[in-house]
Protein backbone atom coordinates (compact mmCIF):
# COMPACT_ATOMS: atom_id res chain seq x y z
CA UNK A 1 0.00 0.00 0.00
CA UNK A 2 2.25 2.76 -1.30
CA UNK A 3 0.44 5.57 -3.18
CA UNK A 4 3.63 7.65 -3.48
CA UNK A 5 5.38 4.83 -5.35
CA UNK A 6 2.49 4.44 -7.80
CA UNK A 7 2.01 8.17 -8.28
CA UNK A 8 5.66 8.42 -9.30
CA UNK A 9 5.44 5.32 -11.51
CA UNK A 10 2.40 6.57 -13.43
CA UNK A 11 3.86 10.09 -13.69
CA UNK A 12 7.13 8.85 -15.16
CA UNK A 13 5.60 6.12 -17.37
CA UNK A 14 2.03 6.86 -18.45
CA UNK A 15 0.20 3.80 -19.77
CA UNK A 16 2.52 1.65 -17.67
CA UNK A 17 0.18 -1.31 -18.17
CA UNK A 18 -0.88 -0.26 -21.66
CA UNK A 19 -4.12 1.21 -22.94
CA UNK A 20 -5.86 -1.99 -24.04
CA UNK A 21 -8.00 -4.09 -21.68
CA UNK A 22 -6.74 -7.27 -20.08
CA UNK A 23 -7.57 -10.21 -22.37
CA UNK A 24 -9.33 -12.30 -19.69
CA UNK A 25 -11.46 -9.40 -18.52
CA UNK A 26 -12.34 -8.50 -22.13
CA UNK A 27 -13.27 -12.08 -22.98
CA UNK A 28 -15.78 -12.21 -20.15
CA UNK A 29 -17.11 -8.66 -20.37
CA UNK A 30 -17.88 -9.35 -24.04
CA UNK A 31 -20.29 -12.18 -23.19
CA UNK A 32 -21.98 -10.72 -20.11
CA UNK A 33 -24.99 -8.40 -20.30
CA UNK A 34 -23.84 -4.87 -19.38
CA UNK A 35 -24.62 -3.78 -15.85
CA UNK A 36 -22.69 -2.35 -12.93
CA UNK A 37 -18.99 -3.30 -12.82
CA UNK A 38 -16.51 -2.82 -9.97
CA UNK A 39 -12.80 -2.64 -10.86
CA UNK A 40 -10.35 -2.73 -7.96
CA UNK A 41 -6.83 -1.32 -8.28
CA UNK A 42 -7.83 -0.02 -11.70
CA UNK A 43 -4.77 2.13 -12.34
CA UNK A 44 -5.00 4.28 -15.46
CA UNK A 45 -8.38 2.97 -16.55
CA UNK A 46 -7.66 0.61 -19.45
CA UNK A 47 -10.25 -1.95 -18.31
CA UNK A 48 -12.76 0.68 -17.21
CA UNK A 49 -12.65 2.45 -20.56
CA UNK A 50 -13.29 -0.78 -22.46
CA UNK A 51 -16.25 -1.61 -20.24
CA UNK A 52 -17.68 1.91 -20.52
CA UNK A 53 -17.56 1.74 -24.31
CA UNK A 54 -19.49 -1.52 -24.13
CA UNK A 55 -22.37 -0.21 -22.07
CA UNK A 56 -21.26 -0.85 -18.49
CA UNK A 57 -21.51 1.58 -15.61
CA UNK A 58 -18.19 1.37 -13.79
CA UNK A 59 -17.13 2.01 -10.24
CA UNK A 60 -13.35 1.85 -9.94
CA UNK A 61 -10.81 2.60 -7.28
CA UNK A 62 -7.08 2.85 -6.83
CA UNK A 63 -4.68 4.42 -4.34
CA UNK A 64 -2.96 6.62 -6.97
CA UNK A 65 -4.31 10.11 -7.66
CA UNK A 66 -2.16 10.26 -10.81
CA UNK A 67 -3.68 7.03 -12.13
CA UNK A 68 -7.18 8.35 -11.44
CA UNK A 69 -6.45 11.58 -13.33
CA UNK A 70 -5.18 9.62 -16.35
CA UNK A 71 -8.24 7.34 -16.25
CA UNK A 72 -10.79 10.16 -16.09
CA UNK A 73 -9.04 12.00 -18.92
CA UNK A 74 -9.01 8.84 -21.05
CA UNK A 75 -12.72 8.22 -20.38
CA UNK A 76 -13.67 11.45 -22.14
CA UNK A 77 -17.36 11.43 -23.08
CA UNK A 78 -17.90 8.22 -21.09
CA UNK A 79 -16.68 9.85 -17.85
CA UNK A 80 -20.27 10.43 -16.65
CA UNK A 81 -20.63 6.64 -16.32
CA UNK A 82 -17.33 6.26 -14.41
CA UNK A 83 -17.26 6.58 -10.63
CA UNK A 84 -13.51 6.50 -9.87
CA UNK A 85 -12.52 6.75 -6.21
CA UNK A 86 -9.27 6.91 -4.26
CA UNK A 87 -9.25 4.00 -1.83
CA UNK A 88 -6.80 1.78 0.02
CA UNK A 89 -7.37 -1.93 -0.67
CA UNK A 90 -6.69 -2.74 2.98
CA UNK A 91 -9.38 -0.37 4.23
CA UNK A 92 -11.96 -0.01 1.46
CA UNK A 93 -15.61 -0.72 2.27
CA UNK A 94 -17.63 -2.09 -0.64
CA UNK A 95 -21.35 -1.71 -1.15
CA UNK A 96 -23.02 -5.07 -0.56
CA UNK A 97 -24.94 -6.94 -3.28
CA UNK A 98 -24.41 -3.97 -5.60
CA UNK A 99 -22.45 -5.21 -8.63
CA UNK A 100 -23.24 -7.39 -11.62
CA UNK A 101 -19.53 -8.11 -12.04
CA UNK A 102 -16.25 -7.45 -10.23
CA UNK A 103 -12.87 -7.44 -11.95
CA UNK A 104 -9.72 -8.22 -9.98
CA UNK A 105 -6.90 -7.93 -12.49
CA UNK A 106 -3.44 -8.38 -10.95
CA UNK A 107 -4.55 -7.39 -7.45
CA UNK A 108 -1.81 -9.00 -5.36
CA UNK A 109 -1.96 -8.48 -1.62
CA UNK A 110 -0.26 -9.86 1.52
CA UNK A 111 -2.24 -12.87 2.84
CA UNK A 112 -3.50 -11.01 5.89
CA UNK A 113 -5.12 -8.36 3.68
CA UNK A 114 -6.04 -10.59 0.73
CA UNK A 115 -8.45 -12.87 2.54
CA UNK A 116 -10.43 -10.02 4.13
CA UNK A 117 -10.56 -8.12 0.85
CA UNK A 118 -11.72 -11.15 -1.12
CA UNK A 119 -14.54 -11.64 1.41
CA UNK A 120 -15.66 -8.06 0.79
CA UNK A 121 -15.65 -8.76 -2.95
CA UNK A 122 -17.92 -11.78 -2.52
CA UNK A 123 -20.39 -9.70 -0.51
CA UNK A 124 -20.30 -6.89 -3.10
CA UNK A 125 -21.65 -9.15 -5.85
CA UNK A 126 -25.36 -9.34 -6.58
CA UNK A 127 -26.85 -12.83 -6.70
CA UNK A 128 -25.90 -14.04 -10.16
CA UNK A 129 -23.02 -11.56 -10.30
CA UNK A 130 -19.71 -12.67 -11.80
CA UNK A 131 -16.17 -12.39 -10.44
CA UNK A 132 -13.41 -12.11 -13.07
CA UNK A 133 -9.90 -12.55 -11.67
CA UNK A 134 -6.45 -12.85 -13.22
CA UNK A 135 -3.15 -12.81 -11.36
CA UNK A 136 0.30 -14.29 -11.33
CA UNK A 137 0.97 -17.75 -9.92
CA UNK A 138 4.21 -18.99 -8.27
CA UNK A 139 5.94 -20.04 -11.51
CA UNK A 140 6.00 -16.33 -12.38
CA UNK A 141 8.68 -15.60 -9.75
CA UNK A 142 11.74 -15.86 -12.05
CA UNK A 143 9.97 -14.21 -15.00
CA UNK A 144 10.56 -10.62 -16.10
CA UNK A 145 7.02 -9.96 -17.38
CA UNK A 146 5.71 -8.47 -14.14
CA UNK A 147 4.36 -9.39 -10.74
CA UNK A 148 5.49 -9.30 -7.12
CA UNK A 149 8.65 -11.13 -6.09
CA UNK A 150 7.09 -12.29 -2.83
CA UNK A 151 5.66 -15.78 -3.32
CA UNK A 152 3.09 -15.30 -0.56
CA UNK A 153 1.41 -12.65 -2.74
CA UNK A 154 1.03 -14.95 -5.75
CA UNK A 155 -2.03 -17.14 -6.43
CA UNK A 156 -2.47 -20.90 -6.32
CA UNK A 157 -5.56 -22.83 -7.40
CA UNK A 158 -6.09 -24.14 -3.86
CA UNK A 159 -5.79 -20.70 -2.27
CA UNK A 160 -8.18 -18.98 -4.68
CA UNK A 161 -10.71 -21.82 -4.48
CA UNK A 162 -10.68 -21.44 -0.68
CA UNK A 163 -10.91 -17.65 -0.75
CA UNK A 164 -13.97 -17.85 -2.99
CA UNK A 165 -15.54 -21.04 -1.65
CA UNK A 166 -18.87 -19.25 -1.28
CA UNK A 167 -19.04 -18.68 -5.05
CA UNK A 168 -19.86 -21.14 -7.81
CA UNK A 169 -16.63 -21.72 -9.76
CA UNK A 170 -17.26 -21.54 -13.50
CA UNK A 171 -13.58 -21.59 -14.47
CA UNK A 172 -10.40 -21.91 -12.42
CA UNK A 173 -7.10 -22.75 -14.04
CA UNK A 174 -3.60 -21.73 -15.00
CA UNK A 175 -2.67 -20.11 -18.31
CA UNK A 176 0.56 -19.09 -20.04
CA UNK A 177 -0.16 -15.94 -22.06
CA UNK A 178 2.39 -13.71 -23.70
CA UNK A 179 1.53 -10.38 -22.12
CA UNK A 180 1.47 -7.18 -24.14
CA UNK A 181 0.25 -4.79 -21.47
CA UNK A 182 2.61 -1.82 -21.68
CA UNK A 183 6.12 -1.90 -20.18
CA UNK A 184 4.72 -3.20 -16.86
CA UNK A 185 3.51 -6.56 -18.22
CA UNK A 186 5.39 -7.71 -21.28
CA UNK A 187 6.49 -11.19 -22.30
CA UNK A 188 5.70 -14.83 -21.45
CA UNK A 189 3.92 -15.22 -18.12
CA UNK A 190 2.33 -17.73 -15.77
CA UNK A 191 -1.10 -16.64 -14.57
CA UNK A 192 -4.18 -17.96 -12.82
CA UNK A 193 -7.65 -17.17 -14.17
CA UNK A 194 -10.95 -17.38 -12.34
CA UNK A 195 -14.56 -16.87 -13.34
CA UNK A 196 -17.06 -17.39 -10.53
CA UNK A 197 -20.70 -16.60 -9.78
CA UNK A 198 -22.57 -15.64 -6.64
CA UNK A 199 -25.58 -17.90 -6.36
C-alpha positions as CSV (number, residue, x, y, z in Angstrom):
1,X,0.0,0.0,0.0
2,X,2.2,2.8,-1.3
3,X,0.4,5.6,-3.2
4,X,3.6,7.6,-3.5
5,X,5.4,4.8,-5.4
6,X,2.5,4.4,-7.8
7,X,2.0,8.2,-8.3
8,X,5.7,8.4,-9.3
9,X,5.4,5.3,-11.5
10,X,2.4,6.6,-13.4
11,X,3.9,10.1,-13.7
12,X,7.1,8.9,-15.2
13,X,5.6,6.1,-17.4
14,X,2.0,6.9,-18.5
15,X,0.2,3.8,-19.8
16,X,2.5,1.6,-17.7
17,X,0.2,-1.3,-18.2
18,X,-0.9,-0.3,-21.7
19,X,-4.1,1.2,-22.9
20,X,-5.9,-2.0,-24.0
21,X,-8.0,-4.1,-21.7
22,X,-6.7,-7.3,-20.1
23,X,-7.6,-10.2,-22.4
24,X,-9.3,-12.3,-19.7
25,X,-11.5,-9.4,-18.5
26,X,-12.3,-8.5,-22.1
27,X,-13.3,-12.1,-23.0
28,X,-15.8,-12.2,-20.1
29,X,-17.1,-8.7,-20.4
30,X,-17.9,-9.3,-24.0
31,X,-20.3,-12.2,-23.2
32,X,-22.0,-10.7,-20.1
33,X,-25.0,-8.4,-20.3
34,X,-23.8,-4.9,-19.4
35,X,-24.6,-3.8,-15.8
36,X,-22.7,-2.4,-12.9
37,X,-19.0,-3.3,-12.8
38,X,-16.5,-2.8,-10.0
39,X,-12.8,-2.6,-10.9
40,X,-10.4,-2.7,-8.0
41,X,-6.8,-1.3,-8.3
42,X,-7.8,0.0,-11.7
43,X,-4.8,2.1,-12.3
44,X,-5.0,4.3,-15.5
45,X,-8.4,3.0,-16.5
46,X,-7.7,0.6,-19.4
47,X,-10.3,-1.9,-18.3
48,X,-12.8,0.7,-17.2
49,X,-12.6,2.5,-20.6
50,X,-13.3,-0.8,-22.5
51,X,-16.3,-1.6,-20.2
52,X,-17.7,1.9,-20.5
53,X,-17.6,1.7,-24.3
54,X,-19.5,-1.5,-24.1
55,X,-22.4,-0.2,-22.1
56,X,-21.3,-0.8,-18.5
57,X,-21.5,1.6,-15.6
58,X,-18.2,1.4,-13.8
59,X,-17.1,2.0,-10.2
60,X,-13.4,1.8,-9.9
61,X,-10.8,2.6,-7.3
62,X,-7.1,2.8,-6.8
63,X,-4.7,4.4,-4.3
64,X,-3.0,6.6,-7.0
65,X,-4.3,10.1,-7.7
66,X,-2.2,10.3,-10.8
67,X,-3.7,7.0,-12.1
68,X,-7.2,8.3,-11.4
69,X,-6.4,11.6,-13.3
70,X,-5.2,9.6,-16.3
71,X,-8.2,7.3,-16.2
72,X,-10.8,10.2,-16.1
73,X,-9.0,12.0,-18.9
74,X,-9.0,8.8,-21.0
75,X,-12.7,8.2,-20.4
76,X,-13.7,11.4,-22.1
77,X,-17.4,11.4,-23.1
78,X,-17.9,8.2,-21.1
79,X,-16.7,9.8,-17.8
80,X,-20.3,10.4,-16.7
81,X,-20.6,6.6,-16.3
82,X,-17.3,6.3,-14.4
83,X,-17.3,6.6,-10.6
84,X,-13.5,6.5,-9.9
85,X,-12.5,6.7,-6.2
86,X,-9.3,6.9,-4.3
87,X,-9.3,4.0,-1.8
88,X,-6.8,1.8,0.0
89,X,-7.4,-1.9,-0.7
90,X,-6.7,-2.7,3.0
91,X,-9.4,-0.4,4.2
92,X,-12.0,0.0,1.5
93,X,-15.6,-0.7,2.3
94,X,-17.6,-2.1,-0.6
95,X,-21.4,-1.7,-1.2
96,X,-23.0,-5.1,-0.6
97,X,-24.9,-6.9,-3.3
98,X,-24.4,-4.0,-5.6
99,X,-22.4,-5.2,-8.6
100,X,-23.2,-7.4,-11.6
101,X,-19.5,-8.1,-12.0
102,X,-16.3,-7.5,-10.2
103,X,-12.9,-7.4,-12.0
104,X,-9.7,-8.2,-10.0
105,X,-6.9,-7.9,-12.5
106,X,-3.4,-8.4,-10.9
107,X,-4.5,-7.4,-7.5
108,X,-1.8,-9.0,-5.4
109,X,-2.0,-8.5,-1.6
110,X,-0.3,-9.9,1.5
111,X,-2.2,-12.9,2.8
112,X,-3.5,-11.0,5.9
113,X,-5.1,-8.4,3.7
114,X,-6.0,-10.6,0.7
115,X,-8.5,-12.9,2.5
116,X,-10.4,-10.0,4.1
117,X,-10.6,-8.1,0.8
118,X,-11.7,-11.2,-1.1
119,X,-14.5,-11.6,1.4
120,X,-15.7,-8.1,0.8
121,X,-15.7,-8.8,-2.9
122,X,-17.9,-11.8,-2.5
123,X,-20.4,-9.7,-0.5
124,X,-20.3,-6.9,-3.1
125,X,-21.7,-9.2,-5.9
126,X,-25.4,-9.3,-6.6
127,X,-26.9,-12.8,-6.7
128,X,-25.9,-14.0,-10.2
129,X,-23.0,-11.6,-10.3
130,X,-19.7,-12.7,-11.8
131,X,-16.2,-12.4,-10.4
132,X,-13.4,-12.1,-13.1
133,X,-9.9,-12.6,-11.7
134,X,-6.5,-12.8,-13.2
135,X,-3.2,-12.8,-11.4
136,X,0.3,-14.3,-11.3
137,X,1.0,-17.8,-9.9
138,X,4.2,-19.0,-8.3
139,X,5.9,-20.0,-11.5
140,X,6.0,-16.3,-12.4
141,X,8.7,-15.6,-9.7
142,X,11.7,-15.9,-12.1
143,X,10.0,-14.2,-15.0
144,X,10.6,-10.6,-16.1
145,X,7.0,-10.0,-17.4
146,X,5.7,-8.5,-14.1
147,X,4.4,-9.4,-10.7
148,X,5.5,-9.3,-7.1
149,X,8.6,-11.1,-6.1
150,X,7.1,-12.3,-2.8
151,X,5.7,-15.8,-3.3
152,X,3.1,-15.3,-0.6
153,X,1.4,-12.7,-2.7
154,X,1.0,-15.0,-5.8
155,X,-2.0,-17.1,-6.4
156,X,-2.5,-20.9,-6.3
157,X,-5.6,-22.8,-7.4
158,X,-6.1,-24.1,-3.9
159,X,-5.8,-20.7,-2.3
160,X,-8.2,-19.0,-4.7
161,X,-10.7,-21.8,-4.5
162,X,-10.7,-21.4,-0.7
163,X,-10.9,-17.6,-0.7
164,X,-14.0,-17.8,-3.0
165,X,-15.5,-21.0,-1.7
166,X,-18.9,-19.3,-1.3
167,X,-19.0,-18.7,-5.0
168,X,-19.9,-21.1,-7.8
169,X,-16.6,-21.7,-9.8
170,X,-17.3,-21.5,-13.5
171,X,-13.6,-21.6,-14.5
172,X,-10.4,-21.9,-12.4
173,X,-7.1,-22.8,-14.0
174,X,-3.6,-21.7,-15.0
175,X,-2.7,-20.1,-18.3
176,X,0.6,-19.1,-20.0
177,X,-0.2,-15.9,-22.1
178,X,2.4,-13.7,-23.7
179,X,1.5,-10.4,-22.1
180,X,1.5,-7.2,-24.1
181,X,0.2,-4.8,-21.5
182,X,2.6,-1.8,-21.7
183,X,6.1,-1.9,-20.2
184,X,4.7,-3.2,-16.9
185,X,3.5,-6.6,-18.2
186,X,5.4,-7.7,-21.3
187,X,6.5,-11.2,-22.3
188,X,5.7,-14.8,-21.4
189,X,3.9,-15.2,-18.1
190,X,2.3,-17.7,-15.8
191,X,-1.1,-16.6,-14.6
192,X,-4.2,-18.0,-12.8
193,X,-7.6,-17.2,-14.2
194,X,-11.0,-17.4,-12.3
195,X,-14.6,-16.9,-13.3
196,X,-17.1,-17.4,-10.5
197,X,-20.7,-16.6,-9.8
198,X,-22.6,-15.6,-6.6
199,X,-25.6,-17.9,-6.4
